[in-house]
């Protein structure tokens, strides 16, 4: 691909993200989420009269979708799309390097340069995708936890938590440093699995024969996935909440209540939160205020959200600013 084509694709990056059929940002997941939210409303009102106008106000409240924080979500979604376009090739190269490196480590330790198995068994085809999901979630949990507890990293992650109002676009209301740190950390974690697959079965291993990860992602984000960042609260019983990260649990993650800080770090699963003691299952109909105790909360400038964290992070590292202080964090 020549430079003009690459530049044109770069300009279309926000639109192209909506066209990726195996992505959580695939356009069909957003109307899917709306229909799912309608279904939730209908279920909650199942013993009462349903009115279309009331349903529309519930799913698309003006105070949320016309809020300046929502407009900033959209702008940072576009910024994130441009950055992810640039990052994609680098991440792919790093991932391939890490997978091959881990495979070589296994070969060195166990003394075999050829795959141990010629074919992938049916059991492995069923089990390996589950292991991949668990390691993906583990990489996400660890990197997300570090973004919260490491002071200079929190200054960047605070961009995501500065949202006063939550919408599905808040998912990509993230600083480029988040997009650098978290995906690369996840890739490093997954390299353990993919390196082992290369060592055991070779490059032509049939891993996803009984799983289509793209369809899996679209189904999740056409239902409850986008509602993690929304005003629609859906919880679950104890069993469900210990396995899946429900919207109500992720709402807790964005709460300004000190008791909720650094809880529910998972992406779609709660298993690692359960394992590491960061699981918080909210009581029903809990009222939550979102945001951070920081000037950024009432600042709707894209420029400030992108560049100010570098300054604040530098101040923390140099000792000019106390970590998590009143001058820059909800964690005062």
Secondary structure, 3 states (H helix, E strand, C coil): CCHHHHHHHHHCHHHHHHHCCCCCCCCHHHHHHHHHHHHHHHHHCCCCCCCHHHHHHHHCCHHHHCCHHHHHHHHHHHHHHHHHHHHHHHHHHHHHHHHHHHHHHHHHHHCCCCCCCCCCCHHHHHHHHHHHHHHHHHHHHHHHHHHHHCHHHHHHHHHHHCCCCCCHHHHHCCCHHHHHHHHHHHHHHHHHHHHHHHHHHCCCCCCCCCCCHHHHHHHHHCCCCHHHHCCCCCCCCHHHHHHECCHHHHHHHCECCHHHCCCCCCCCECHHHHHHCCCCCCCCCCCCCECCCCHHHHCCCHHHHHHHHHHHHHHHHHCCCCCCCCCCCCCC
